């Protein structure tokens, strides 16, 4: 047990040193890389390791006769977590999300330190000592708080109220609800039931399972499946259409959406927000193929009321591409990202 | 003996009368389809040569004879939208919400009474049986005053509809005419049954009569549940109309109008929601009384009452997210754009607030249980592990509330390099959220298991093996839930939706198997000490109040979301809302309005509680007997 706790303590100390380095910019945030595709679990596991490390550290300090007061344990852990979010995770997390996480972690710390009466008393003790002010030091602290707290509150209020030149926060609806149907090149498409005419099996019938089996592999590398290379000239059917879609994509779309379809094309950073990242599981992977068809056809100006504040400069591609070309380019996007269009059956 | 027999006879007659009342509306409803389907056909035969207009059901796609007027095409003006110098929608919102709060409460509490009274009847310990009986009586007493207020609020709601939205209400009542009459009759039946049930409590206290009394509570709850189902059919019709053609003309089949695409999921969701809400309100009442108690005896009673109410509420809270999931699935199946507006579009941020509320409910429950372990000798052994439960809950909660569409300044957007954050963006989708909520619920189950074995040491010979098995079972459950959440990113969306089934099954397996195994292990267990009722911390009672407030807020929020998803339609795709208020409120306005409704409800229910306490002061001493913690008293006989 002691050996395990010692190991935990070592992990805790190393983690703290690393985080300290990141805070003071001695160590870059990506020293321990957040690996694409594994980032979400990596972050949770890292925080888990820190928790285990701190438990070990606390145990070791107690064993050495230098127990850390519960009050400082609680405050320290909360501060650690806030600093971790700010300095470890990259790209930077927006303040609104950090505020949410900060509140949750504060509640969690409260639940932990007040779970038992004994712990709660230990936690409250330093606060009660200052309020009671039985010693000179505590009396001084009490006066200090009396001055500092109103100044801090005033400072925060001033900061919140002072006019800023920064653009205001936008509550943007990234994927507004689509209409029931859309008219493209004179033909009406019902979004709930329409299908891509090019997502077909060798018999020429619509077959999503067949196309799913031929997309690139998920995960790192996004490798092509064996015998599923669209650039093979002998291809017919689905893979041939993927290739044609790819050609359309690289003639029209990649300038903004990027070679890797990750929204980082040549012109991407001229726009705010930058174009959609198709490799993100929150974009095309979440949507029906017909939704993409509607969005590509109608572009930014075709966004409905719900799409406030209509922050999209995508052209209405129906003015430049045929219906077949739009379906093919969508086919390519799903193939390249390794995602499947959403279906409801 | 003769007296008893006569009493029995009267009781049986009373029960039969209630069953008769219950069946009456159904009998009355029977001719309705006949009128709807056969009579016009007969008429049609008579008037041979007359052209019979037929329409196609917008949902069922069946053909039917047009039997009603089309949905009115309203225009903004005093004829269709008469108004005060105030937003009519807000007035209606207020009246509707208050009626729903009270309606939920008075429908839920009799179900609790039924369960608790049943526990009292079957338990062999007479003192405990009496305590259960007294608790059930206390519950129904609380709901009785609320019941009249529910009816009053229902009247206010109808008047508000009639005076501010006459065209819409006229259309709705034209379609639902027979249903509304049945509803009114069932309300009468509900009132009659409730009063007989309440006032007959002391008269039917023992033996066969007690079973009759218990049966009355079953009838009462069936009537109440049917009432709610009928009311749900109206909102189901407004969201996903059926039984009418494209112009909104009734096609003669009232069952189609009632049984819309969303009716059944709404019914299930509301039953569970009402129960959880009712439990929360009673728990908050008990918490308030606990905090105001002056004697140890009272504290012990209200501590116990709060615990029972919380346990019942949480028992229905646990399956609630799954029922909600089903409802959303049906919404998506009905109209994709409706689902996207709800969970990915305009109303998505309200869903994040909802997730926050759900998290608060589970966190409060866990916290209460940990505090409750403080009044058990022997439960200290679990205290040092609580921090790990906190960690699991906090991680699950943070994933659960991570928004898909983040609020950020343009500068932050630029720094992030796109709308989706590469780390947190993954938490914003359903696969991760399913994992998050299942981790939270499984941890709550674990807290319950610890609570149940807090002051006990198993004496079965296989105790060590049992403990290891339970530990491994929970560990495997967590691995399975998280593993499936991760796996969800690598498969198509329609398959991913199906992954929620094994995740839920894992959580429910923990709930049922671990509770059962724990029960077997703890049978005849060595007690480390009694549960010291009344010696729980004040913090725990604030957790109960928090639980109830979060329930109330969440109900208000979800009601608003459900209603708002129709956007500018009174009846989705059938009858357009042409009032000046056919727009979606800002999140801030909606939150303020919900908070106002919550505040009004709590202030008014405090008044109801106060009225209840006035009645208690006049009650005979006998009714107050049997508080937990006091010396057990044998059951009084008549």
Contacts between the chains, C-beta under 8 A, distances in Angstrom:
chain1	res1	chain2	res2	distance
A	34	B	422	7.6
A	34	B	423	6.3
A	36	B	422	6.8
A	39	B	422	5.8
A	39	B	423	4.3
A	39	B	426	7.0
A	40	B	423	5.8
A	40	B	424	7.7
A	40	B	426	4.1
A	40	B	427	6.0
A	40	B	432	6.9
A	41	B	486	6.2
A	43	B	423	5.6
A	44	B	395	5.8
A	44	B	399	7.9
A	47	B	395	7.2
A	48	B	391	7.1
A	48	B	395	7.8
A	51	B	387	7.8
A	51	B	388	7.9
A	51	B	391	5.4
A	55	B	387	7.4
A	89	B	423	5.9
A	89	B	424	7.9
A	91	B	415	6.3
A	91	B	416	4.8
A	91	B	417	5.5
A	91	B	421	6.9
A	91	B	422	7.1
A	92	B	412	7.1
A	92	B	415	5.1
A	92	B	416	6.4
A	93	B	416	7.9
A	93	B	421	6.6
A	93	B	423	8.0
A	93	B	424	6.3
A	94	B	406	5.2
A	94	B	407	6.8
A	94	B	408	3.6
A	94	B	409	7.7
A	94	B	412	4.5
A	94	B	413	7.9
A	94	B	416	6.8
A	94	B	421	7.8
A	95	B	408	7.5
A	95	B	409	7.9
A	95	B	412	6.8
A	96	B	406	6.5
A	96	B	407	4.1
A	96	B	408	6.3
A	97	B	402	6.9
A	97	B	403	7.2
A	97	B	406	5.7
A	97	B	407	8.0
A	97	B	421	7.8
A	97	B	424	6.2
A	100	B	356	8.0
A	100	B	398	7.7
A	100	B	401	6.1
A	100	B	402	7.8
A	101	B	398	5.5
A	104	B	359	7.8
A	104	B	394	5.9
A	104	B	397	5.5
A	104	B	398	5.4
A	104	B	401	7.2
A	105	B	394	6.3
A	105	B	398	7.9
A	107	B	363	6.7
A	107	B	394	7.9
A	108	B	390	5.1
A	108	B	391	7.6
A	108	B	393	7.0
A	108	B	394	3.8
A	108	B	397	7.9
A	111	B	363	6.9
A	111	B	366	7.5
A	111	B	367	5.3
A	111	B	370	7.7
A	111	B	390	5.3
A	111	B	393	7.8
A	112	B	386	6.7
A	112	B	387	5.0
A	112	B	390	4.6
A	114	B	539	6.2
A	115	B	367	7.5
A	115	B	370	4.6
A	115	B	371	7.5
A	115	B	383	6.5
A	115	B	386	4.5
A	115	B	387	7.9
A	115	B	390	7.6
A	116	B	370	7.6
A	116	B	374	6.1
A	116	B	380	7.5
A	116	B	383	4.7
A	116	B	386	7.7
A	117	B	374	5.7
A	117	B	537	6.2
A	119	B	383	7.7
A	120	B	537	7.8
A	120	B	539	7.6
A	166	B	409	5.7
A	166	B	410	7.8
A	166	B	411	6.2
A	167	B	409	6.2
A	167	B	410	4.4
A	167	B	411	7.3
A	168	B	409	7.3
A	169	B	407	5.5
A	169	B	408	6.6
A	169	B	409	5.4
A	170	B	407	7.8
A	170	B	408	7.8
A	170	B	409	8.0
A	170	B	410	7.1
A	171	B	349	6.4
A	171	B	405	7.5
A	171	B	407	5.7
A	171	B	587	7.2
A	172	B	405	6.3
A	172	B	419	7.5
A	173	B	345	5.0
A	173	B	346	5.8
A	173	B	348	7.2
A	173	B	405	6.5
A	174	B	344	7.7
A	174	B	404	7.5
A	174	B	405	5.1
A	174	B	419	5.6
A	175	B	340	6.3
A	175	B	344	4.8
A	175	B	345	6.1
A	176	B	340	7.4
A	176	B	341	7.8
A	176	B	345	4.8
A	176	B	346	7.0
A	177	B	336	7.8
A	177	B	337	3.8
A	177	B	338	7.1
A	177	B	339	8.0
A	177	B	340	4.1
A	177	B	341	4.0
A	177	B	344	7.8
A	177	B	345	4.7
A	177	B	346	7.1
A	178	B	336	7.2
A	178	B	337	5.4
A	178	B	340	6.9
A	179	B	337	6.9
A	180	B	335	7.6
A	180	B	337	6.6
A	191	B	336	6.8
A	191	B	337	7.8
A	192	B	335	7.8
A	192	B	336	5.6
A	208	B	492	7.8
A	212	B	492	6.5
A	218	B	489	7.6
A	218	B	490	4.8
A	219	B	490	7.4
A	263	B	418	5.2
A	264	B	417	7.3
A	264	B	418	7.8
A	269	B	414	7.9
A	272	B	410	5.5
A	272	B	413	6.4
A	272	B	414	6.1
A	273	B	413	5.4
A	273	B	418	6.8
A	273	B	419	5.1
A	274	B	417	6.7
A	274	B	418	5.0
A	274	B	419	7.7
A	276	B	418	8.0
A	276	B	419	7.2
A	277	B	418	5.2
A	277	B	419	7.6
A	277	B	420	5.7
A	280	B	418	7.7
A	280	B	420	4.1
A	280	B	422	7.5
A	280	B	425	5.7
A	281	B	425	7.4
A	281	B	426	6.2
A	281	B	429	5.8
A	281	B	431	7.9
A	281	B	489	5.4
A	282	B	404	5.7
A	282	B	420	5.1
A	282	B	425	5.1
A	282	B	426	7.7
A	282	B	428	5.9
A	282	B	429	5.4
A	283	B	420	6.9
A	285	B	493	6.9
A	286	B	344	7.1
A	286	B	429	6.5
A	286	B	493	6.7
A	288	B	336	6.8
A	306	B	341	6.5
A	306	B	345	5.3
A	306	B	346	4.6
A	340	B	491	7.7
A	340	B	492	3.6
A	340	B	493	6.8
A	341	B	492	7.9
A	341	B	493	7.9
A	342	B	492	7.5
A	342	B	493	3.9
A	342	B	494	6.8
A	343	B	492	6.9
A	343	B	493	6.9
A	343	B	494	4.5
A	344	B	332	6.6
A	344	B	333	6.1
A	344	B	336	7.2
A	344	B	494	6.4
A	345	B	494	6.3
